[in-house]
């Protein structure tokens, strides 16, 4: 199974449990720390002979390791033991997660995994030379599992690692993972890029990951995957393991997405705004490929186009097969979401399309999702069998912010009066009511006309549940 080592929380009486991969690297920069400069990626070089491939990694590690940091995040948790919950939930306890990060700007801007610092009230960052700094969160993006921190009290330049977002890597390239597995201290492991553009991992619906066989273990979370130029090409995030330890199948968030989150954070944004193309579809199966006369299964066949969305305005149609975005191969919805999500709103992308047996390129300008992303209190229903509900009509931006399909229509439950009839039905906040009496719900007012005996369909946690109003 895929294990996202969510940098397991512990109390002082517990041993440090599984954390995710950490590794980081940096090139020294001679400007003042307060100038906040980034390092520049090195020119791409690859080994040219067997002797070069067998040579020492020490020069890369020597430059990279100083930017690797350890991160300790403390939070307060209440006991979930039902016995203590009977008496007010029990006393809160201090829980701690451990992970890694990498300094990417000389004034102390650090990148790590979101799950390393999620819910933390106090964050401490320890540098390779054992100096300690308090840190604050500039931006935490749960969807990409990337967080950007700012170290406090930095008075001099710090070693940094350059972010190489050019995506010039190839399968078989040598890579290093530098981190603190199991808390033993900074450790370097090496391997190769096993695969690129891994999307069907179960980690994210908008992720396209670098896969590596470099040993990544609990404690490596949030650290970088480093190429032979000493540049950051990814942030290690997850491993595939049945034992909890490295099985040689690790995944890293590509540097292009890391750069997108860093740019958003340093631009003052409180969240990462991902544009969309306004289309969705399915992977091309072997059967579909045969029916379309394709030499192999490749691409994503469009099954829906959002009215007046970026794709519709560009001329994309249902039945089109998207094969590439700006030259990068697309095979599923996650890959499309990732490629478009690394762009800025209003950027133009070249969409490679197969239509009627002919290949063509369609230029589309990606846009922010329409609607308000904030789940407001919504409309309170005061009559009928759903009285006591607070509901808000879904829009693409809101659905996306909740981790759902932007094409989903319906009304999301934002509150339930437990004393009401609706409360006794078992409806919960974040339930999405998609239809009543077989009619699709497109507004909150549509629920006010619900009657006893009507069929009711909701989506809860990605599952559709059907019932009837008693």
Beta strands, then each sheet from edge to edge (+ up, - down):
strand 1: 2-3
strand 2: 68-77
strand 3: 93-105
strand 4: 109-113
strand 5: 122-126
strand 6: 132-141
strand 7: 146-151
strand 8: 174-179
strand 9: 187-198
strand 10: 209-212
strand 11: 224-227
strand 12: 232-240
strand 13: 250-254
strand 14: 275-276
strand 15: 279-283
strand 16: 300-305
strand 17: 321-325
strand 18: 328-329
strand 19: 348-355
strand 20: 358-365
strand 21: 367-368
strand 22: 379-380
strand 23: 389-393
strand 24: 411-416
strand 25: 432-436
strand 26: 439-440
strand 27: 455-460
strand 28: 463-468
sheet 1: 1+ 12- 11+ 8- 9+ 10- 13+
sheet 2: 2+ 3- 4+ 7- 6+ 5- 2+
sheet 3: 14+ 21-
sheet 4: 15+ 16- 17+ 18-
sheet 5: 15+ 16- 17+ 19- 20+
sheet 6: 22+ 23- 24+ 25- 26+
sheet 7: 22+ 23- 24+ 25- 27+ 28-
end
